Amino acid sequence: MLSPYKITLVYPATAPKDLQLVQDEMSKYLTEKINATIELKPIEWASWDDKTNLMKISNEPFDLMFTASWFSYAKDVAKGQYLELDDLMAQYGKDIPGILGEDFIKGSRIGGKLYALPTKKEFGQGFGFLLDKKLVDKYKFDISGVKTLEDMEAMFKTIKDNEPGVTPIVSSKFTNIWEASNYDGIVANLAIPRGTTELKAVDTLEDPKFIEFYK
């Protein structure tokens, strides 16, 4: 039987009103599994950097903290603020590589060493359009053959020409979706084009495909 332990999880979010209920249910599950309870410590995005940096330099104890490739992971590793996990995973997390896959874990390594584990949710993302079935049926759109933006534009034009009260496309994040479908981003405007056979980063703002998209 493992000794009792309280896990402190720090992550960016606004504390929901039912935080205690969620924490209690998680603790119940974790107690059965590993004799542990959990303390959830959400921190508002606006104050995340200041508060977490203070936690790190003041040695305030915590067990798990959110990080991401786009959000200070490499910078914090360079500062020596995270533990290397390879030995710990080999000893206590032998099942992890089989669940996440070696390629996925490899993407989290810095200098060949592992300081954070990716979450499985990344495999559950999907990019695409949601279409109004009534309009698809009305205009007999063949959506099975859609492969390009030009294919989509033909449908948008039909809607625009024939349905004056309908906006052909509504999205605040469409460019992000298109970029994610066409580039593997590294930092802002620097990416590796998807489908390339070269391990060569390009400035997306100078890439002809990117320029054509914005045109």
CORPERA-V407541 format. One record per backbone hydrogen bond with DSSP energy under -1.0 kcal/mol. CO is the residue of the C=O (numbers start at 1). NH is the residue of the N-H. Records with the same first field share a line. If there is no record, write none. Layout:
BEGIN
CO: NH + NH
END
This chain:
BEGIN
5: 37
7: 39
8: 63 + 64
9: 41
10: 66
11: 43
16: 19
18: 22
19: 23
20: 24
21: 25
22: 26
23: 27
24: 28
25: 29
26: 30
27: 31
28: 32
29: 33
30: 34
31: 35
35: 5
37: 7
39: 9
41: 11
43: 13
45: 48
47: 51
48: 52
49: 53
50: 54
51: 55
52: 56
53: 57
54: 58
55: 60
64: 10
68: 71 + 73
72: 76
73: 77
74: 78
75: 79
76: 81
77: 80
85: 89
86: 90
87: 91
88: 92
89: 93
93: 96
95: 99
96: 100
97: 101
101: 105
102: 106
103: 107
105: 108
106: 109
110: 113
113: 110
114: 85
119: 122
120: 123
121: 124
132: 136
133: 137
134: 138
135: 139
136: 141
141: 143
143: 146
148: 152
149: 153
150: 154
151: 155
152: 156
153: 157
154: 158
155: 159
156: 160
157: 161
158: 162
159: 163
163: 166
173: 177
174: 178
175: 179
176: 180
177: 181
178: 182
179: 183
182: 194
184: 192
187: 190
189: 204
190: 186 + 187
191: 202
192: 184
193: 196
198: 200
202: 191
203: 206
207: 211
208: 212
209: 213
210: 214
211: 215
END
